[in-house]
């Protein structure tokens, strides 16, 4: 696979370059520096400062998403969690931070007791068993503890610290160790408690972290700088970044100085909630806040830009950072996480060439791709139908010793199934199993979807029935594929049975489910059932989207309910529903086919007034309506307008206008359009050939002058093949 060198960009991607309406205010005013720390750690100030309400108010201004007010009880819970035991008030103090409803965050965890090895159990048990107290006073130290007790506690604390840092600790072990430390006298340093909390946070037991923090406070152990950062990470990981800002406010009130870890965590939380403008503002002002971004900070922002559809901006930022032109006085070498996020984002936005160039760059600088990078690039190549490059990349991955995982295999299987290559897809499944990977629910869903696309409904249903034996239960995607497949084959009752089954099994239908069913009902003319289904959709709390209403309007128009379609359209328009050009197209089509051309023209004008751009379908519909009414000159004018606006006509547009000219015996214009088609390499279809035959049958002159008709690319290839055969 030949890949090119990445292009150079002359301008940097500022965080606001992609924003439409960036939040107001400068981030530099959101945080004021605390007094100079007296601790040897420059990131932490051990000196407490008076509570600064302006800092907290400014901090809340960055959190621009409105959050609901919380009850007095929940305010008390939050204050309790942070060790701020204030008396709750019935009214919110001036400049207080909006916290959001936190009641769900303080539920007691339900601990499980996973199996651990006999050796490990024995080792832990030996650490937790207390020896009998010595009877002799000479064996006790000044605090009343025996020498053996002290040694035992020291051994336990070392064991806890080592296992928490290595991640070699289960949920039940962590709870047991924590309870043991709580009972120790004197209490161990906070660093040991933080080790347990950090391990639980890394294993995503966030509710347990909150519960244990409450327990610590109940015995007089208040959170320190590291504890607060662990809490911040928990909130951000739960998509509760607004509550994370409250934690940062508490950190500032205690006189600590937020460091780059704190701000990077906040940035990650904002990015996870797709609040990329606020994350960018925070990033741009890190220097003013006394922090210098590190590789994690840059990687966080690049990942956030990519996941919100701003991969081009992420690429420009990457170029500036790696080429040393970002204004920093240090070099920042991207890591594997950074590269993986960038390649994945570029592939998802169809920027496959740029992704390939970054792939080459990362190998050149000594960052070797892992299975995630290979899978992302492989998916991008397959999506763009670069089959040969995808195949070469797959074999390169294996040659480099990178073991493909189930995601990698699923990419290939999806490609094969969409091409109808079920035999090859099954062979890929066998290869997956041989390499130690097992098909997951996504794999089986792809087979079900592939069978449905090919109309092989019985095989799709059999795959569904086999899922429980393989250890899987169907999800909404499984049922949506089946419902869509059966509706396309007009087997509506079977599709409705799948819908009832998913409800019965507790699988919540999605808007896609209802869209497929509505489309099927309208195709078989069951308009009343479609109306009832739309009402049921709303009752279930699923809001119809623009696709739903487009399907509904199209169904009404095609089932001779044009008046109802117009009423619904006006209701949507007056309700400020954001309509698309596709929505206008279905109604325009209905109006033109019902010979309501004047109304169609009014609607066409409103489409442009709303700032929507007519597409090739819009023009083809209007040209067809004009030709049907014999208004060929106006149809031709619209055709020329279409070309002038850089909207390329397709074969349907040409056929529509040519048929109109042919019926009006304007045969020269038909020939002219045929030549335009050939020049623009628009391939003719069966309708085009039917028009040509009609043209030749109407006028002997054209039968005698076939050379006046154009030669299309397919014809040229055929003629060359015939010439070569004749030479032989």
C-alpha positions, 0 to 999 in steps of 0.5 A: 500500500503506497501512502503519501506524505502528510500535507503541510497546513499554513494556519492553525486550528484555533478552538473557535475556528469551527464554532458558530456561536462560541460562549461569551466571556474570557476563560482567563476571568473564570479562575483566580490564582490562590496564594502561593503554595507553601508546600514543596509540591508546586501543584498543591497549596497546603495553606488554607485561604478564606472562602472566595465566592467570586472564584466559585461564581466565575467557575460556574460561568464556564458551565454554560449548559443549564442544570436543574436546581437541586433540593435542600436535601441534595445540596446537603448531600453534595456538601457532605461528599465534599466535606463542606458541612454547611447549614442548608438554606431554603434559598440559593445564595448569590453567585452560587454554582448550579449543581444539578440533581445529584441524588442518583450519585449517592446510592449505596453500591451493591458489592459483588464477591467475585471469585479469587484464586485460593492463593490470593485468598490465603494471602489476603486472609493472613493480612486481615487476621489479628493476633491476640494482644500480648499480655506483657506491656513491654511488647506494646508501643506508646500508642498501645499497639503491639509490635506485631500489630504494627508490622501487620498493618505495615504489611497490609498497607504495602500490599494495598498500595502495590495492588491498587497501583497495579490494578490487581484488585477486585471490587470486593477486595477494595471494600474489605481493605477500605473497611480494615483501614477505617478501623485502624488506630491511628488511621493510615495516611490519606494516600492509602485511602486515595489508592483504593479510591483511585483503583475503584475509579479506574475500574468504573465503580463510581458509586462506590467511590462516592459511598466510601468518601461519605464513610471517610467523612463520617470518621473525620477524614476530609478529602485532600487534593488527590481525593478531589481530583478522583471525585472530579474524574468520577463526575466527568466519566459519568457525563456530569461535568457540571457537578465536576465544576462544583468539585473544582470550586471546593478544591479552590476554596480549600486553597489548593491550586488546580494543576494540569491533571485537574484541567485536563479532566475537566476538558475531557468531561466537556468533550464527552458532553460534546461541549467542544467550544467550552473545552477549547476556551479552557484549553486556550487559557491554560497558560493564563491559569499557570498550567502548561498543556501536556500530551494528555491535554492535547490528546484530550482536545484532539479527541474531542474535536474529532468526536464532534465532527471537527477532524480538520481542525484537529488535524491542523492543530496536530500539524502545528504542534508536531511541527513546533509552530504552536508558540510553545517552548517545548516539543510535544510528541503525540502518543498512540492515544492521540494518533488513534483518535485523529485517524479514527476521526478523519476516517469517520469524516471520509478524509481517508487520504489524510488518515493514511498520511497520519498513519505513515507519519506515526510509524515514521516517528516511532509510534507503532499502530495498535489494533485500534488504529488498524481497525479504524483505518481498515474501516475507513478504507472499506467504507470508501471501497478501497478494497485492495488497500484494505486487504493489504492493510489487514495482512500488514497488521498480521505481519506486524504481529498485531492480533486482530480483535473482534472489531477488526474482523467485524469490519471485514465481515460487514464489507463482505455481507454488504457485497452479498458474499456470505460464503466469504463472510462465513470463512472470515468468522471461522478465521476469527474463531481460529485466532481466538476471537469469538463472534459477538452480538454485533457480528450476528446483527451484521449477518441478520442485516445482510440477509435482510438486505438480500431478501433472505428473510428466513435465514435472517429469522433463523439467525435471530432464533439461534442467538440465545444458544450463543449466549446473546439476546437480540437488541434494538438493532437486531429487531430494527434490521428484521422489521426493515427487511420484512417491510421492504418485502411488504410482509407487514404483519410479520414486521409488526410481530417482531415489533410486538416481540421486542416490546414483550422482551423489554427491548425499547423501540427507537425512532428507526423502528417506527420509521421502518414500520411507517414506511411499510404501512404506507407502501401497502396503503394502510394509512389509518394504521400509519396514523395510529402508529404515529400516535403510539410513537408519541405515547411511548415518549419517542419524538418523531424526527425529520425522517419520520415526518418526511416518510409520513408526508410522502406516504400521505401524498402517494395514498391520495391524502394530499390535503392532509399532507399540506396541513401537516406540513403547515403545522410543522412549519408553523411549529418551527420544526426544522425541515430539510430539502428532502421534506420539501421534495416529497411534498413537491412531488405530490403536488406536481403529480396532482397537477397543482403546479402553482402550489408547487411553485409557491412551495419551491420559493419558500424552500429557497426563502428558508435558506435551503438549497434545491438538489438534483431531486428538487429540480428533476421533480419541478422539471417533470411537473412543468413538462407534464403541463407542456411548459417546456420552455420554462422547464428548459430554463429551470434546467439551465438554472440548475447547471448555472448553480453547479447542480449537476443533472442526473440521468433522471433529469435528462430523461424527463426533459428529453421525454418532454421534447420528444412528445412535443416533436422538438427532436433537435433538442433531444439530440442536443441533450443526448450530446450533453449527457455524453459530454458529461459522462452521464450513463444512459439507462433503459429509459434513455434507450426507450426515448432514442427508439421513440425518436428514431421511430418518429422521424426517418431523417434520424434513422438515416443519420444515426451518426448524429447521435452521441457515443457514450463511454460504454459504447466506446469500450464495446467498439474497441473490443469489437475492433480488436476482435476483428483484427484477430 
